[in-house]
Amino acid sequence: MKTIALSVDYRWIDQAETTLKSIYAHNKNVKTYIINHDIPHEWFVNINRYLGVQDSQIIDRKIDEERFKDMPMPEARISPMVYGKFLIPELIPEDQVLYLDSDVIVDKNLDQLFATKINDRPLYTVVDYFNPSQFNSGVLLINNLFWRNNNIGNQLLKLGHDYNLNNTQVIMNEGFAQNYGKLDPCFNFQIGYERKSYWNDKSSFYAFFDKVTDPAIIHYTEKDKPFNIEKTVELREKWWYYHNLEWSTIIADKIEVNKQNGFAAEAFLFTNVAETQNLEALIEKLPNVHFNIAAYTPVNFLLSHLSQYDNVTAYPSVTARKLVELINTCDVYLDINFGEKEKYIIDRVMKREIPIFAFEASKSAQLNYNNYHLFENSQIDEMVKTILSSISKQNTYPVPRLFNIHVRSVDESLNRILRERKSIIRLGDGEFTLINGQDIDYQPYNQKLAQQLKQILFNGSDVYP
């Protein structure tokens, strides 16, 4: 029997049950210990009524929360029960234990992971995508025999107490240093660092993120969780799929892994301000169209409340990758936001030959585009009819290749620079802003400069490393 452990309190019970559903949707003959201090036992009894059918169970392991009273408290959003993982050797008798944080879902069978030989190390884990000099403590394959024989749990608690460390990942990395085995990154696919990596120029994150194409365990790191009201994290729909699964469906082996959203088309709107024209009316009149609303910044209630509709997804503080995906997958673009228009996005939409719909008061100025459909401010029904006519044609719109750039690793780039005596140019947010026709703090827009930067960018890696 495979052994798994979670450590949670009652306020995280919804997330913990989602993790459990994902585990048992793909794995049988599994025993999961829930380390806790306040979860009613009736919850365990109810779930075990289902799990008995597949020779599995969850086990209630109560601890005294006073064990952690002298420990440095983590930030408010994190439960002190994170320290519960350190008590695994004294609470769980099995010699091999897979520990999972409760912001994790399992999306595959884990037989391959449990077949890992761990006798040579105290634990096996995955490097932290954002800080690759550390391992990430959200998924740990623990050599529990070693931990028990060497009093590892109490040593880690003492280390955190003595050095006032309130982050269990920091404590474990300090305690184990490099004495751990490395798992394939697919066993801890870390989502949530995307925006932080983008603004901190952390290419190391994407080196791991892009490598994993079929994750077995998905870990929603940082504050950007799928159960937050704002829809900013990748694979959010995956978490909600497991959350909404019924235990009876899991036990009956009638799980539909690839559920489609059922919408006839994808509409996209990007805005720099909260004010839009007739957007909510369009949403209500087009229930079979999925409306994707994105902004570079957080959004206020004028836009955020629209997520109450089943056919709306809002992307505040949208990441660059998600923005490109939204542009490349939309069937309709709505040019109905007031304020400054985002020229790059509209240009990209036009390159795809997507129909653009606008009202007179909020239209783009001087836009020369054959597939631009302009309506009077009151012609909401007319716009709806034209959108429906457009999507009924089931057109396939092209996704143009805008760049011919080969991305090399840091080592490859440095070797080429030294070998071929190349120069190196870094294009960041400021340069891209200039290319898109806008001023930046230290450089007003200059058409000649913008054109030169664009030429350098479009030359690709055959000329520039």
C-alpha positions in Angstrom: 0.0 0.0 0.0 1.3 3.5 -0.9 1.5 6.0 1.9 0.8 9.8 1.6 0.7 12.5 4.3 -1.0 15.9 4.5 -0.8 18.4 7.3 -3.7 20.9 7.6 -6.2 22.6 9.9 -9.9 22.9 9.5 -9.7 26.2 7.5 -7.9 24.4 4.8 -10.2 21.4 4.7 -11.7 22.3 1.3 -8.3 22.4 -0.3 -7.2 19.2 1.4 -10.3 17.4 0.2 -9.6 18.6 -3.4 -6.0 17.2 -3.0 -7.5 13.9 -1.8 -10.0 13.7 -4.7 -7.2 14.2 -7.2 -5.1 11.5 -5.5 -7.8 8.8 -5.5 -9.0 9.8 -9.0 -5.8 8.2 -10.3 -4.5 5.9 -7.6 -5.9 2.9 -5.6 -4.5 1.0 -2.6 -3.4 4.3 -1.0 -3.4 5.2 2.7 -3.3 9.0 3.4 -2.6 10.3 6.9 -4.1 13.7 7.7 -2.1 15.4 10.4 -4.4 17.9 12.1 -5.6 19.3 15.4 -9.2 20.4 14.7 -10.8 18.4 11.8 -14.0 16.6 13.0 -13.6 12.8 12.8 -17.0 12.6 11.0 -15.3 14.0 7.9 -12.9 11.1 7.8 -15.7 8.5 8.4 -17.7 9.9 5.5 -14.8 9.8 3.0 -13.7 6.3 4.1 -17.2 5.0 3.2 -16.2 5.6 -0.4 -12.5 4.7 -0.3 -13.0 1.3 1.2 -14.3 0.2 -2.2 -10.8 0.7 -3.7 -8.8 -0.7 -0.8 -7.8 2.8 0.3 -8.4 5.0 3.4 -7.6 8.3 5.1 -6.4 8.3 8.6 -7.0 10.9 11.3 -3.7 11.8 13.1 -4.4 14.3 15.8 -1.6 16.4 17.3 -1.5 19.0 20.1 -1.2 22.4 18.5 0.8 23.4 21.6 3.7 21.6 19.9 4.2 24.6 17.8 3.5 27.4 20.3 7.2 28.4 20.5 7.8 28.2 16.8 8.1 31.4 14.7 4.6 31.9 13.1 4.4 31.9 9.3 2.6 34.7 7.5 -1.2 34.9 8.2 -2.3 33.0 5.0 -0.2 30.0 6.1 -1.4 27.7 8.9 1.0 26.7 11.7 0.2 23.2 10.7 2.9 23.4 8.0 5.2 22.3 10.8 3.2 19.1 11.0 5.3 17.6 8.3 8.2 17.5 10.7 6.2 15.1 12.9 5.8 12.5 10.2 8.4 10.1 11.7 6.6 9.9 15.1 3.1 9.8 13.7 3.4 7.5 10.7 4.9 4.0 10.9 5.6 3.3 7.2 9.2 3.6 6.0 8.4 5.6 2.8 6.0 8.5 2.9 5.0 11.0 0.2 4.2 14.3 1.8 2.0 16.8 -0.2 1.1 20.4 0.6 -2.7 21.0 0.4 -2.3 23.4 -2.5 -1.3 20.5 -4.7 -3.3 18.3 -7.0 -2.3 14.9 -8.5 -3.1 14.5 -12.2 -1.6 11.1 -12.9 -1.0 7.6 -11.4 2.0 7.8 -9.0 3.3 4.2 -9.2 6.5 5.4 -11.0 7.1 7.9 -8.2 6.6 5.4 -5.4 9.0 3.0 -7.2 11.9 5.4 -6.6 14.7 3.9 -4.5 15.2 6.3 -1.6 17.5 4.3 0.7 20.6 6.5 -0.1 19.0 9.8 0.9 16.8 11.3 3.6 14.4 12.5 1.0 13.8 13.0 -2.7 12.3 16.2 -4.0 12.2 18.7 -6.9 14.3 21.9 -7.1 12.4 25.1 -6.6 11.7 26.6 -10.0 12.2 30.2 -8.8 15.2 29.5 -6.6 17.0 26.5 -8.1 19.7 26.5 -5.5 17.0 25.2 -3.1 14.5 22.3 -3.3 10.7 23.0 -3.0 9.2 21.5 0.1 5.6 21.1 -1.3 6.2 17.6 -2.5 8.6 15.4 -0.5 9.3 11.6 -0.9 10.5 10.9 2.6 12.8 8.2 3.8 10.8 7.9 7.0 13.0 5.1 8.4 16.0 7.5 8.2 14.1 10.4 9.7 12.9 8.2 12.6 16.3 6.7 13.3 18.0 10.1 13.2 15.3 12.2 15.0 15.1 14.4 11.9 11.7 16.0 12.7 12.7 17.3 16.1 16.0 18.5 14.7 14.2 20.6 12.1 11.8 22.1 14.7 14.8 23.0 16.8 16.6 24.6 13.9 13.5 26.7 13.1 13.1 27.8 16.7 16.8 28.6 17.4 17.3 30.6 14.2 13.8 32.2 14.2 13.0 30.7 10.8 9.3 30.8 10.0 9.4 29.2 6.5 9.6 25.4 6.5 11.2 25.3 3.1 14.1 27.5 4.4 14.4 25.3 7.5 14.6 22.1 5.5 17.1 23.5 3.0 19.2 24.7 5.9 18.9 21.4 7.6 19.5 19.0 4.6 21.8 21.3 2.5 22.4 19.3 -0.6 21.8 15.9 1.0 18.7 15.0 -1.0 17.8 13.2 -4.2 16.3 14.9 -7.2 12.9 13.9 -8.6 11.8 14.6 -12.2 10.2 18.2 -12.3 6.9 16.6 -13.4 6.4 15.5 -9.8 6.2 19.1 -8.6 5.0 21.3 -11.4 5.2 24.7 -9.7 2.6 27.3 -10.9 2.2 30.8 -9.5 5.7 32.1 -10.0 5.0 33.3 -13.5 4.4 37.0 -12.8 7.1 37.2 -10.1 9.6 35.6 -12.6 8.6 37.9 -15.4 9.2 41.1 -13.3 12.4 39.7 -11.7 13.9 38.5 -15.0 14.0 34.9 -13.6 14.7 32.9 -16.8 15.6 29.9 -14.5 11.9 29.5 -13.7 10.9 29.0 -17.3 13.8 26.7 -17.9 12.0 24.2 -15.6 8.4 25.4 -16.3 8.8 24.8 -20.1 10.5 21.5 -19.6 7.4 19.8 -18.2 4.7 19.0 -20.7 2.7 16.4 -18.8 2.9 17.1 -15.1 2.0 14.3 -12.6 1.7 16.6 -9.6 0.6 20.3 -9.9 1.6 22.7 -7.1 0.0 26.1 -6.9 2.8 28.1 -5.2 2.9 31.6 -3.8 -0.3 33.7 -3.1 -1.7 33.2 -6.6 -4.1 30.2 -5.8 -6.8 28.7 -8.0 -9.3 29.1 -5.2 -8.8 32.9 -5.0 -11.5 35.0 -6.6 -9.2 36.5 -9.2 -8.5 34.2 -12.1 -4.8 34.8 -12.7 -3.0 31.4 -12.2 -2.5 28.8 -14.9 -4.4 25.5 -14.8 -7.0 27.0 -12.4 -9.7 25.0 -14.2 -7.8 21.8 -13.4 -8.0 22.5 -9.6 -11.8 23.3 -9.9 -12.4 20.1 -11.9 -11.1 18.0 -9.0 -12.7 20.2 -6.4 -16.1 19.6 -8.1 -15.7 15.8 -8.5 -18.1 13.7 -6.4 -16.6 10.9 -4.4 -19.2 8.5 -5.9 -17.9 9.4 -9.4 -14.3 8.8 -8.4 -15.1 5.4 -6.9 -17.1 4.4 -9.9 -14.2 5.1 -12.2 -16.3 7.4 -14.4 -14.0 10.3 -14.5 -14.0 12.5 -17.6 -10.5 13.7 -17.7 -10.8 16.0 -20.7 -13.9 18.2 -20.1 -14.5 20.8 -22.7 -16.0 24.2 -21.7 -18.7 23.9 -24.3 -18.6 27.5 -25.6 -19.1 28.2 -29.3 -16.4 30.9 -29.5 -13.8 32.8 -27.5 -14.1 36.6 -27.3 -11.2 38.8 -26.0 -11.1 42.3 -24.6 -7.9 44.0 -23.3 -8.3 47.2 -21.4 -6.2 49.6 -19.4 -9.2 51.1 -17.6 -12.3 49.7 -15.9 -14.8 51.6 -18.1 -16.1 49.6 -21.1 -19.1 50.1 -23.4 -22.0 47.7 -23.2 -19.8 44.8 -22.1 -22.2 43.3 -19.5 -25.1 43.5 -22.0 -23.1 41.5 -24.5 -22.1 39.0 -21.9 -25.8 38.5 -21.0 -26.9 38.2 -24.7 -24.2 35.8 -25.7 -24.2 33.0 -23.1 -22.5 30.6 -25.6 -19.5 32.9 -26.1 -16.7 32.8 -23.6 -15.5 36.4 -22.7 -11.8 36.7 -21.7 -11.0 40.1 -20.1 -7.4 41.0 -19.5 -5.5 43.9 -18.0 -1.9 44.6 -17.1 -3.0 45.8 -13.6 -5.4 44.6 -10.9 -9.0 45.5 -11.8 -11.7 47.1 -9.7 -15.3 46.0 -9.2 -16.5 47.4 -12.5 -14.7 44.5 -14.2 -14.1 42.0 -11.4 -17.9 41.6 -10.7 -18.3 40.2 -14.2 -16.8 36.9 -13.1 -20.2 36.1 -11.6 -21.2 35.1 -15.1 -20.5 31.5 -16.2 -19.1 32.7 -19.6 -16.6 35.2 -18.2 -12.9 34.8 -17.2 -11.0 37.9 -16.0 -7.2 38.0 -16.1 -6.0 41.0 -13.9 -2.3 41.6 -13.9 -2.1 39.2 -16.9 1.3 37.6 -17.6 2.9 37.9 -21.0 2.5 34.3 -21.9 -1.2 34.2 -21.0 -1.7 37.4 -23.0 -0.2 35.8 -26.1 -2.3 32.7 -25.6 -5.5 34.8 -25.3 -4.7 36.7 -28.5 -3.8 33.5 -30.4 -7.0 31.6 -29.3 -9.7 34.3 -29.7 -12.3 34.2 -32.4 -13.6 37.7 -31.8 -11.9 40.9 -30.5 -14.0 43.5 -28.7 -12.6 47.1 -29.1 -15.1 48.5 -26.6 -12.8 49.8 -23.8 -12.5 53.5 -23.1 -9.1 55.1 -22.6 -5.8 54.3 -24.3 -5.8 51.4 -26.7 -3.0 48.8 -26.6 -1.6 49.0 -30.1 0.5 45.9 -29.9 -2.5 43.7 -29.1 -4.8 45.2 -31.8 -2.0 44.8 -34.4 -1.5 41.2 -33.4 -5.3 40.6 -33.7 -5.3 42.2 -37.1 -2.4 40.0 -38.2 -4.6 37.0 -37.3 -7.4 38.5 -39.4 -9.8 38.2 -36.5 -13.1 40.2 -36.7 -13.0 43.3 -34.4 -16.3 44.7 -33.0 -16.6 48.3 -31.7 -19.2 50.9 -30.7 -18.9 54.5 -31.9 -18.0 56.0 -28.5 -15.2 53.6 -27.6 -13.7 52.7 -31.0 -10.1 52.9 -31.9 -9.2 56.1 -33.8 -8.0 55.9 -37.4 -7.9 52.1 -37.6 -7.8 50.9 -41.2 -8.9 47.2 -41.1 -11.3 45.4 -43.5 -12.7 43.1 -40.7 -13.6 46.0 -38.4 -17.3 46.1 -37.5 -18.5 49.5 -36.1 -21.9 50.0 -34.5 -23.8 52.9 -33.1 -23.8 53.1 -29.3 -27.3 51.8 -29.0 -27.0 48.9 -31.5 -26.2 46.2 -29.0 -28.6 43.6 -30.6 -27.2 44.3 -34.0 -23.6 43.7 -32.8 -24.8 40.4 -31.1 -26.3 39.2 -34.4 -23.2 40.0 -36.3 -21.0 38.2 -33.7 -23.2 35.2 -33.9 -23.0 35.2 -37.7 -19.3 35.5 -37.6 -18.7 32.6 -35.2 -21.2 30.4 -37.1 -18.9 30.4 -40.1 -16.3 28.4 -38.0 -13.4 30.2 -39.5 -9.8 29.1 -38.7 -7.7 32.2 -38.1 -3.9 32.1 -38.6 -1.4 32.4 -35.8 1.5 34.3 -37.5 5.0 33.5 -36.5 6.2 37.0 -35.5 9.7 36.1 -34.4 12.5 33.8 -35.7 14.4 33.6 -32.4 16.1 30.6 -30.9 16.4 30.9 -27.2 19.7 29.6 -25.8 20.6 28.7 -22.3 22.9 31.1 -20.3 25.8 28.7 -20.7 25.3 28.3 -24.5 25.0 32.1 -24.9 28.1 32.8 -22.9 30.1 30.2 -24.8 29.0 31.7 -28.1 29.9 35.2 -27.0 33.4 34.1 -26.0 34.0 31.8 -29.0 32.7 34.2 -31.7 33.5 37.5 -30.0 29.8 38.5 -30.2 28.2 41.5 -28.5 25.2 41.0 -26.3 22.0 43.1 -26.1 19.3 42.8 -23.5 15.8 43.9 -24.6 13.6 44.4 -21.5 10.2 46.0 -20.8 11.4 49.5 -21.6 12.6 48.6 -25.0 9.4 46.7 -25.9 7.4 49.7 -24.7 9.4 52.0 -27.1 8.9 49.5 -29.9 5.1 49.7 -29.3 5.2 53.5 -29.7 5.1 54.7 -26.1 7.4 56.8 -23.9 9.2 55.3 -20.9 10.5 57.1 -17.8 14.1 57.8 -19.1 13.4 57.9 -22.9 10.7 59.6 -24.9 9.4 57.7 -27.9 11.6 58.1 -30.9 10.4 56.5 -34.1 14.0 56.0 -35.5 15.2 54.4 -32.3 12.0 52.2 -32.1 12.6 51.0 -35.6 16.2 50.1 -34.9 15.3 48.1 -31.8 12.6 46.3 -33.8 15.1 45.4 -36.6 17.5 44.0 -34.0 14.7 42.0 -32.4 13.5 40.6 -35.8 16.9 39.6 -37.0 16.7 36.6 -34.7 19.4 34.4 -33.2 21.1 33.7 -36.5 22.7 37.1 -36.1 22.4 37.9 -32.4 23.1 35.4 -29.6 
